[in-house]
């Protein structure tokens, strides 16, 4: 008699971020059973983290659309969030694009007005997006409070997974969707995250704070989407979230071990020294920052073009596979697309009765990995170039030149 794993292979997904959830949902909707293990005790453990994401029609939105969630995305997303403004440290506007913003002196608001949904990248808060995915998945398929402590190859593609709560299971196919510091990645690759040379902090204006009279110039200059103020390798990057919070990412050229003091007042004082002489409407982002929401944001990446020889019974998606800086706006999009495309591959194998055929799975997953890594490599290269053009001694001029270069490189990927 065949074993249960020979007829119904055990698929284990490590990590309940966007990629892991997209994969689980894609499999579930196509009748393929899988179990997702997440280290957090529940959804609310990190619901306060994560800003706004712009999702592309052929990447992030595609993963939602193929799983019946386009309408939910449309109801909860903000097309106006595409607006972007770039200033220098004196408050001079150099570039704007999107709704309502005047073009800067360089006159580079020259993008063709959007013609349809495929031409725009609406914004959605990460927390809202994750909740949409979770609400579409039966709760019993997700095992919360399961931090992985060890993974042991058993041969022939099987792996023994041991969790901090004492639970142990054996997978026939293991997917590492467990982020930058993946516990699954060492099964496939010796690569570890590399420091980019850019360190930073996330701060934010609470929704009620944005309504203060003294902050109206700040709010108006940010607009409805994203504002970046750049000069001398320092950046204030602000984005408007759906709940009215304005998150700001402060990025600097500092060592990997640089950090701000734990005391909020001292942290603000340290940050302000980097922006001495900048307009008060920009400094308000620091002065009025929510003192309960100051988070480190040190930027690490995997090597651009990271890939690995296929290993039976295991693969990676999302940041576990291709961690890159946020300067391509693609990490969430690629994670969602990874989850969709791997899910479709496994579902097609199941439909053909080949999910327990190890050689068929090897061939299909290796092809998926090759395609995923090629796309991620191209996008990671752009992210790397963007990072160093934005956090640059000659910014914002270096930034404008990079944006102009990107417009010559064809349709945006990721």
C-alpha positions as CSV (number, residue, x, y, z in Angstrom):
1,X,0.0,0.0,0.0
2,X,1.4,3.4,-0.9
3,X,2.2,5.7,2.0
4,X,0.2,8.9,2.6
5,X,3.1,11.0,1.5
6,X,3.4,9.1,-1.8
7,X,-0.2,10.0,-2.7
8,X,-0.6,13.3,-0.9
9,X,2.8,14.9,-0.4
10,X,3.2,17.1,2.6
11,X,3.8,20.7,1.5
12,X,5.2,22.9,4.3
13,X,5.5,26.7,3.9
14,X,7.7,28.5,6.3
15,X,6.7,32.2,6.8
16,X,3.4,34.0,6.8
17,X,4.4,37.1,4.9
18,X,3.0,38.1,1.6
19,X,4.8,35.4,-0.4
20,X,3.9,32.6,1.9
21,X,0.3,33.6,2.0
22,X,0.0,34.0,-1.7
23,X,1.4,30.5,-2.2
24,X,-0.9,29.0,0.4
25,X,-4.0,30.7,-1.1
26,X,-3.0,29.7,-4.7
27,X,-2.7,26.1,-3.6
28,X,-5.9,26.1,-1.5
29,X,-8.0,27.5,-4.3
30,X,-6.8,24.8,-6.6
31,X,-7.4,21.9,-4.2
32,X,-3.8,21.3,-3.2
33,X,-3.3,20.9,0.6
34,X,-0.4,22.7,2.3
35,X,0.3,24.0,5.8
36,X,1.9,27.3,6.6
37,X,4.0,27.7,9.8
38,X,4.4,31.3,11.1
39,X,6.6,32.3,14.1
40,X,4.3,35.2,15.2
41,X,1.7,34.3,17.8
42,X,-1.0,35.9,15.6
43,X,-1.8,38.5,12.9
44,X,-1.7,41.4,15.4
45,X,1.9,40.7,16.5
46,X,3.2,42.9,13.7
47,X,0.1,44.7,12.4
48,X,1.7,48.0,13.4
49,X,4.7,47.5,11.1
50,X,5.0,48.0,7.4
51,X,4.1,50.9,5.3
52,X,2.4,51.4,2.0
53,X,3.0,49.2,-1.1
54,X,2.5,50.0,-4.7
55,X,1.3,46.9,-6.6
56,X,1.9,46.4,-10.3
57,X,-0.8,45.0,-12.6
58,X,1.4,42.1,-13.8
59,X,3.1,41.3,-10.5
60,X,1.4,41.9,-7.1
61,X,-2.0,42.6,-8.5
62,X,-1.8,39.5,-10.7
63,X,-1.3,37.3,-7.7
64,X,-4.5,38.8,-6.2
65,X,-6.5,38.7,-9.4
66,X,-5.7,35.1,-10.1
67,X,-7.0,34.3,-6.6
68,X,-10.3,36.2,-6.9
69,X,-9.1,39.2,-4.8
70,X,-8.9,42.0,-7.4
71,X,-12.2,43.6,-6.2
72,X,-11.0,43.6,-2.6
73,X,-7.7,45.2,-3.7
74,X,-9.6,47.8,-5.7
75,X,-11.8,48.6,-2.7
76,X,-8.8,49.1,-0.3
77,X,-6.1,50.6,-2.5
78,X,-5.4,54.2,-3.4
79,X,-4.5,55.1,-7.0
80,X,-3.7,58.7,-5.8
81,X,-0.9,57.1,-3.8
82,X,1.2,57.0,-6.9
83,X,2.0,60.7,-6.5
84,X,5.7,61.4,-5.9
85,X,7.6,64.6,-5.2
86,X,11.4,65.0,-4.9
87,X,12.9,68.0,-3.1
88,X,16.4,69.0,-2.1
89,X,17.5,69.9,1.4
90,X,16.6,73.6,0.8
91,X,13.0,72.7,0.1
92,X,13.2,73.2,-3.7
93,X,11.0,70.9,-5.7
94,X,12.9,69.1,-8.4
95,X,10.5,66.5,-9.7
96,X,6.9,65.5,-9.3
97,X,4.6,63.0,-10.9
98,X,1.1,61.8,-10.3
99,X,-2.1,63.5,-9.3
100,X,-2.1,67.2,-8.6
101,X,1.7,67.8,-8.2
102,X,3.3,70.5,-10.4
103,X,6.3,69.4,-12.3
104,X,9.7,70.6,-11.1
105,X,12.1,72.9,-12.7
106,X,13.6,70.1,-14.7
107,X,10.2,69.6,-16.3
108,X,10.3,65.9,-15.9
109,X,6.6,65.3,-15.2
110,X,6.5,63.8,-18.7
111,X,4.9,60.4,-18.1
112,X,1.8,59.6,-20.2
113,X,-1.4,59.9,-18.2
114,X,-2.6,56.4,-17.1
115,X,-5.0,54.9,-19.6
116,X,-6.1,51.8,-17.7
117,X,-5.6,49.7,-14.6
118,X,-2.5,48.1,-16.1
119,X,-0.8,51.5,-16.3
120,X,-1.0,52.5,-12.6
121,X,0.4,51.0,-9.4
122,X,-2.2,51.8,-6.6
123,X,-0.9,51.9,-3.0
124,X,-2.2,49.7,-0.3
125,X,-1.1,49.4,3.3
126,X,0.9,46.2,4.0
127,X,-1.3,45.3,7.0
128,X,-4.5,45.7,5.0
129,X,-3.1,43.6,2.2
130,X,-2.0,40.8,4.5
131,X,-5.4,40.8,6.1
132,X,-7.1,40.5,2.7
133,X,-5.0,37.4,2.0
134,X,-5.6,35.9,5.5
135,X,-9.3,36.4,5.3
136,X,-9.3,34.3,2.1
137,X,-7.5,31.3,3.7
138,X,-9.2,28.8,6.0
139,X,-7.6,29.5,9.5
140,X,-6.7,25.8,10.1
141,X,-4.1,25.9,7.3
142,X,-2.0,28.4,9.3
143,X,-0.1,27.3,12.4
144,X,0.7,30.5,14.4
145,X,3.4,30.6,17.1
146,X,5.6,28.1,15.3
147,X,9.2,29.5,15.2
148,X,11.4,27.1,13.4
149,X,14.4,25.9,15.4
150,X,15.9,23.4,13.1
151,X,15.5,21.7,9.7
152,X,17.2,18.4,9.0
153,X,17.4,16.7,5.5
154,X,16.2,13.1,5.6
155,X,17.0,12.3,2.0
156,X,15.0,12.0,-1.1
157,X,13.6,15.6,-0.7
158,X,12.1,15.1,2.8
159,X,13.0,17.4,5.7
160,X,12.3,17.1,9.4
161,X,11.1,20.4,10.9
162,X,11.4,21.1,14.6
163,X,9.7,24.2,16.1
164,X,10.3,26.0,19.4
165,X,7.0,24.8,20.8
166,X,8.2,21.2,20.6
167,X,6.2,20.3,17.5
168,X,8.0,18.2,14.8
169,X,6.8,17.3,11.3
170,X,8.3,15.9,8.1
171,X,7.8,17.7,4.8
172,X,7.9,16.2,1.3
173,X,8.2,19.7,-0.2
174,X,9.5,22.6,1.9
175,X,9.2,26.3,0.9
176,X,11.2,28.9,2.6
177,X,9.2,32.1,2.6
178,X,10.8,33.1,5.8
179,X,12.4,36.4,4.9
180,X,15.9,38.0,5.0
181,X,17.3,35.7,7.6
182,X,15.8,32.5,6.3
183,X,16.4,29.3,8.2
184,X,15.7,27.4,5.0
185,X,18.1,29.2,2.7
186,X,21.3,27.3,4.0
187,X,19.8,24.1,2.6
188,X,20.2,25.6,-0.9
189,X,22.8,28.4,-0.8
190,X,25.6,29.7,1.3
191,X,24.6,33.3,0.6
192,X,23.9,35.6,3.6
193,X,22.7,39.2,3.6
194,X,25.2,41.9,2.8
195,X,25.2,45.4,4.3
196,X,24.5,48.0,1.6
197,X,26.3,50.9,3.4
198,X,22.9,52.6,4.1
199,X,21.5,52.6,7.6
200,X,18.3,54.3,8.8
201,X,15.3,54.6,11.0
202,X,11.6,54.5,10.4
203,X,9.6,57.3,12.2
204,X,6.0,58.5,11.6
205,X,3.4,61.1,12.3
206,X,0.4,59.6,14.0
207,X,-2.9,60.3,12.1
208,X,-4.1,62.7,14.8
209,X,-0.8,64.6,14.7
210,X,-1.1,65.3,11.0
211,X,-4.2,67.4,11.7
212,X,-2.2,69.9,13.9
213,X,-2.2,73.5,12.4
214,X,1.6,73.7,12.6
215,X,1.9,70.6,10.4
216,X,-0.3,71.7,7.5
217,X,2.6,72.9,5.4
218,X,4.4,69.6,5.9
219,X,1.3,67.6,5.0
220,X,0.6,69.8,1.9
221,X,4.2,69.5,0.6
222,X,4.2,65.7,1.0
223,X,1.0,65.4,-1.0
224,X,-1.1,62.3,-1.3
225,X,1.6,59.7,-2.1
226,X,5.3,59.9,-1.5
227,X,7.8,62.7,-0.8
228,X,11.6,62.3,-0.9
229,X,13.9,65.0,0.3
230,X,17.5,64.3,-0.7
231,X,20.9,65.9,-0.2
232,X,24.4,65.1,0.8
233,X,23.7,61.3,1.1
234,X,20.8,61.9,3.5
235,X,17.2,61.2,2.8
236,X,13.8,61.8,4.3
237,X,11.3,59.6,2.5
238,X,7.7,60.0,3.5
239,X,4.6,58.1,2.4
240,X,0.9,58.6,3.3
241,X,-0.7,55.5,4.6
242,X,-4.4,54.6,4.3
243,X,-5.1,55.3,8.0
244,X,-3.7,58.8,7.7
245,X,-0.4,58.0,9.3
246,X,2.6,59.5,7.5
247,X,5.6,57.2,7.7
248,X,9.1,58.6,7.1
249,X,12.2,56.5,6.3
250,X,15.4,58.3,7.3
251,X,18.4,56.9,5.4
252,X,22.0,57.8,5.8
253,X,25.5,56.7,4.9
254,X,26.5,55.2,8.2
255,X,28.1,52.0,9.5
256,X,26.1,48.8,10.0
257,X,26.3,49.1,13.7
258,X,25.0,52.7,13.8
259,X,21.8,53.3,15.7
260,X,19.9,56.0,17.5
261,X,19.5,56.1,21.3
262,X,16.6,54.2,22.8
263,X,15.3,57.4,24.4
264,X,12.9,59.0,21.9
265,X,14.0,62.6,22.6
266,X,17.7,61.7,22.3
267,X,16.9,59.8,19.1
268,X,15.2,62.8,17.5
269,X,18.2,65.0,18.5
270,X,20.6,62.6,16.8
271,X,18.6,62.5,13.6
272,X,18.1,66.3,13.4
273,X,21.9,66.8,13.3
274,X,22.0,65.1,9.9
275,X,19.4,67.6,8.6
276,X,20.8,70.8,10.0
277,X,19.6,73.8,8.0
278,X,16.8,71.9,6.2
279,X,13.3,73.6,6.1
280,X,11.2,73.4,9.3
281,X,8.4,71.7,7.4
282,X,10.8,68.8,6.8
283,X,12.2,68.8,10.3
284,X,8.6,68.6,11.6
285,X,8.7,65.0,10.5
286,X,11.3,64.4,13.2
287,X,10.1,66.9,15.8
288,X,6.5,65.5,15.8
289,X,7.3,61.9,15.3
290,X,5.4,59.3,17.3
291,X,7.7,58.4,20.2
292,X,6.3,54.9,20.4
293,X,7.1,54.1,16.8
294,X,10.8,54.5,16.1
295,X,12.3,51.5,14.4
296,X,15.7,50.6,13.0
297,X,15.9,50.2,9.2
298,X,19.4,48.9,8.4
299,X,19.5,47.9,4.7
300,X,20.8,44.5,3.8
301,X,20.6,42.6,0.5
302,X,21.4,39.3,-1.0
303,X,24.0,39.3,-3.8
304,X,22.4,40.7,-7.0
305,X,21.5,37.7,-9.2
306,X,21.4,35.3,-6.3
307,X,20.5,31.8,-7.5
308,X,21.3,28.2,-6.6
309,X,21.4,24.7,-8.1
310,X,18.1,23.0,-7.6
311,X,17.8,20.8,-4.5
312,X,15.1,18.2,-4.3
313,X,12.2,18.9,-2.0
314,X,12.9,22.5,-1.1
315,X,12.9,26.0,-2.6
316,X,12.8,29.7,-1.6
317,X,10.5,32.6,-2.5
318,X,10.4,36.3,-1.6
319,X,13.1,37.9,0.5
320,X,14.5,34.5,1.4
321,X,15.4,34.1,-2.3
322,X,16.1,37.6,-3.4
323,X,16.4,40.2,-0.6
324,X,16.9,43.6,-2.1
325,X,16.6,47.2,-0.9
326,X,13.2,49.0,-1.1
327,X,14.5,51.3,-3.8
328,X,12.9,49.4,-6.7
329,X,9.5,49.2,-4.9
330,X,9.4,45.6,-5.9
331,X,10.0,43.3,-2.9
332,X,6.3,42.8,-2.1
333,X,5.4,42.5,-5.8
334,X,8.0,39.8,-6.4
335,X,7.0,37.9,-3.2
336,X,3.3,37.8,-4.3
337,X,4.3,36.8,-7.8
338,X,6.6,34.1,-6.5
339,X,3.8,32.7,-4.4
340,X,1.4,32.7,-7.3
341,X,3.7,31.2,-9.8
342,X,5.1,28.4,-7.6
343,X,1.5,27.6,-6.5
344,X,0.4,27.3,-10.1
345,X,3.4,25.0,-10.9
346,X,2.5,22.7,-8.0
347,X,-1.2,22.8,-8.7
348,X,-0.5,21.8,-12.4
349,X,1.5,18.9,-11.2
350,X,-1.2,17.9,-8.8
351,X,-3.8,18.1,-11.6
352,X,-1.7,15.8,-13.8
353,X,-1.3,13.4,-10.9
354,X,2.5,14.1,-10.7
355,X,2.9,15.9,-7.4
356,X,4.4,12.7,-5.9
357,X,6.6,12.1,-9.0
358,X,10.0,13.4,-7.6
359,X,11.6,13.8,-11.0
360,X,8.6,15.7,-12.4
361,X,8.6,18.0,-9.4
362,X,12.3,18.6,-9.7
363,X,12.0,19.6,-13.3
364,X,9.1,21.9,-12.8
365,X,10.4,23.6,-9.7
366,X,13.9,24.0,-11.2
367,X,12.3,25.8,-14.2
368,X,10.3,28.0,-11.7
369,X,13.5,28.9,-9.8
370,X,15.4,29.8,-13.0
371,X,12.6,32.1,-14.1
372,X,12.2,33.7,-10.6
373,X,15.9,34.3,-10.1
374,X,16.3,35.8,-13.6
375,X,13.5,38.3,-13.0
376,X,14.6,39.1,-9.4
377,X,18.2,39.6,-10.6
378,X,17.1,42.3,-13.1
379,X,15.0,44.0,-10.5
380,X,17.7,43.8,-7.8
381,X,20.2,45.4,-10.2
382,X,17.8,48.3,-10.6
383,X,17.2,48.5,-6.8
384,X,21.0,48.7,-6.3
385,X,21.5,51.4,-8.8
386,X,18.5,53.4,-7.4
387,X,19.8,53.1,-3.8
388,X,23.2,54.6,-4.7
389,X,21.6,57.3,-6.9
390,X,19.2,58.3,-4.1
391,X,21.6,58.2,-1.2
392,X,24.4,60.1,-3.0
393,X,26.5,63.2,-2.4
394,X,25.0,64.7,-5.6
395,X,21.3,64.0,-4.8
396,X,18.8,64.9,-5.9
397,X,20.5,65.6,-9.2
398,X,21.8,62.0,-9.2
399,X,18.3,60.8,-8.5
400,X,16.8,62.7,-11.4
401,X,19.4,61.3,-13.8
402,X,18.6,57.8,-12.6
403,X,14.9,58.2,-13.0
404,X,15.5,59.5,-16.6
405,X,17.7,56.5,-17.3
406,X,15.0,54.1,-16.0
407,X,12.5,55.6,-18.5
408,X,14.8,54.5,-21.4
409,X,14.9,50.9,-20.1
410,X,11.5,49.7,-21.1
411,X,8.5,48.6,-19.1
412,X,8.9,48.4,-15.3
413,X,9.3,44.9,-14.0
414,X,8.4,43.7,-10.5
